[in-house]
């Protein structure tokens, strides 16, 4: 699964200070991976990719509990002191 494009779209449509709630694969993969008919390694890699990209976008993970994970987009999104956007675009 290519995780970058969906997160890029979430980043595009969520307003600064807004929230993104993810429920389902890969969240809580340790409990459900057999029922999802995917390997634990595949789901762990997918969640790690999401976590890494969210961090590079400066999104803050608010909570992960049960089947939900919630991230908040920074209020100053687009005015980051970082010169390079994680997708290769200049920010600011």
Secondary structure, 3 states (H helix, E strand, C coil): CCHHHHHHHHHHHCCCCCEEEEECCCCCHHHHCCCCCCCHHHHHHHHHHHHHHHHHCCCEEEEEECCEEEEECCCCCCCCCCCECCCCCECC
